[in-house]
Amino acid sequence: MKRFLTTALQDKRRAAPSSSAALGGRTTRSVVQGALMHRAAKPLLFLLCLGPLAWLIYAAATNQLGANPAEALIRGLGDWTLRGLWLTLAITPLRELTGLAVLARFRRMLGVYTFVYGSLHLLAYGWLDMGLDLGDIAADIAKRPFILMGFTAWLLMLPLAATSFNRAIKALGARRWQALHKAVYAVSVVALLHFIWMRAGKHNFAEPAVYGVILAALLGWRAWRRFTRK
C-alpha cells in the first residue's frame, strides 16, 4: 500500500506541471478573448486600418515619398490592399488554430478596408498616372496585362464589398452569400498576378515571392482542411 501511495504521489507531481501549463494556456486564451471582445476592439482596429492611409497622405503632403511621389503613393496603396486581403484570408486559419472564435468579428471590417484601399489604389492610378482620362485608362487596361489583372481584381471585389452588410446576407440567403464571397480566393490570385506582372518589368520578384508563399499557405491550409473533413 505504501508503495502504491508513493507511486500515485509521484504521478500526481509529474502531472502537475502539465496541468499548470494547460491552465496557463486557457487563462491566456481567456484574457486574449476578453480583450478581443471588448467594445473598444473594433474602434481600435478601425483606427489601425486608417493608419497606413494617414501616413501616406502625411508623407505626400510633406514631400517624404521620394523622387516620384505619385508612383510611391500608387504602390503604397496597392501594397496595403494586398496586405489587407491576406490578413482577411488569415482570419479563418487563425481562428481555428488558436481557438479564438471571436476573431471572426473582425473579418468584415478588414475586408471592407481592403476594398477601400483597392479603390484608392485604382483612383490614384487613374488620376495621377492617367489624368482621369477614361479613354486613356481603357486603352491602358487593354494594352498592359498587369493593369488588366489589377482592374479585374477590383471588379471581383466590388460585389463582395456591396454585399458585406447584414441586409445583403438576409436578402441573398446565407448559402448564396457564402458562395459569392468565395470569390475572395479568385481575387487573391488575380491580385497576386497583378503584383508579379508589375514587378516583372524591373525583374524584381523577391517581394512577390513572399506574398506568393503566404497565399499558398493560406489556400493550402483550406484545401487540406476540406480534404481531411471528407
Stockholm file with secondary structure:
# STOCKHOLM 1.0

chainA/1-230         MKRFLTTALQDKRRAAPSSSAALGGRTTRSVVQGALMHRAAKPLLFLLCLGPLAWLIYAAATNQLGANPAEALIRGLGDWTLRGLWLTLAITPLRELTGLAVLARFRRMLGVYTFVYGSLHLLAYGWLDMGLDLGDIAADIAKRPFILMGFTAWLLMLPLAATSFNRAIKALGARRWQALHKAVYAVSVVALLHFIWMRAGKHNFAEPAVYGVILAALLGWRAWRRFTRK
#=GR chainA/1-230 SS CHHHHHHHHHHHHHHHHHHHHHHHHHHHHHHHHHHHHSTTHHHHHHHHHHHHHHHHHHHHHTTCSCSCHHHHHHHHHHHHHHHHHHHHHHHHHHHHHHCCGGGGGGHHHHHHHHHHHHHHHHHHIIIIITTTCHHHHHHHHHHCHHHHHHHHHHHHHHHHHHTCSHHHHHHHCHHHHHHHHTHHHHHHHHHHHHHHHHHHTTTCCHHHHHHHHHHHHHHHHHHHHHHHTC
#=GC SS_cons         CHHHHHHHHHHHHHHHHHHHHHHHHHHHHHHHHHHHHSTTHHHHHHHHHHHHHHHHHHHHHTTCSCSCHHHHHHHHHHHHHHHHHHHHHHHHHHHHHHCCGGGGGGHHHHHHHHHHHHHHHHHHIIIIITTTCHHHHHHHHHHCHHHHHHHHHHHHHHHHHHTCSHHHHHHHCHHHHHHHHTHHHHHHHHHHHHHHHHHHTTTCCHHHHHHHHHHHHHHHHHHHHHHHTC
//
